[in-house]
Amino acid sequence: MRRAAPAAVLAIVLALATGCGESPAGHEERLNKAAGVAAFKITCTKDLWERTKPGRYMTDSHEDAKPRKVDGPAGERGLVEITLTGAQLVDYLKTLDEDINGGPYSDPSVEQLSRRMYDAIAPVVDRIEKGKPPTEVPQAIVDDAAGLTGPTPSKNAAKS
C-alpha cells in the first residue's frame, strides 16, 4: 500500500506535466503544411485573437502580426484580419492545441475560444497542397454571423 501511493502521485504529476488530452487527428501533418506557407490570413474579432494568440501574456510576442480592421460590414461587426507567416502559424496552432488539451502552459479559460479558432484554421491548412503555390493567401474566417443574412423577425410576428 505504501508503494502504491508514491506511484499514484507520480502518475498524476506526469499526467499534469505532459497534458491531459491528445492532439487532433492530423495535427503533426498540419504543422508541417503550416510551416511551408509564406502567409496565412485569419479573420476574427480582435478579442478572439488577443485572448488566443501565442504569448498572449507577453507584449512582444508576434508583434508584427498586428490585427488590421476589415472594411465594410465585416469591419462594422468588429472583425479584424491578422496575417501570419508559416512559422507564426505553427506557433499559433501549437498554442491552440495546448489550450484545448490542457498542456502545462494552457489557459482553461480560453479552451472553447481556442477550439473554435483551431476548428476554423485546420480545414484551411488541410487543403494546402505541398508543392502547389496557392493563387491567393489561404484564409480562415471565424464569423458564424456572416451567413445570417435573412430578414429580422418583426415584433408583431412574435406576438402571433
Secondary structure, 3 states (H helix, E strand, C coil): CCCHHHHHHHHHHHHHHHCCCCCCCCHHHHHHHHHCCCCEEEEEEHHHHHHHCCCCCCCCCCCCCCCEECCHHHHHCCEEEEEECHHHHHHHHHHHHHHHHCCCCCCHHHHHHHHHHHHHHHHHHHCCCCCCCCCCCCEEECCHHHHCCCCCCCHHHHHC
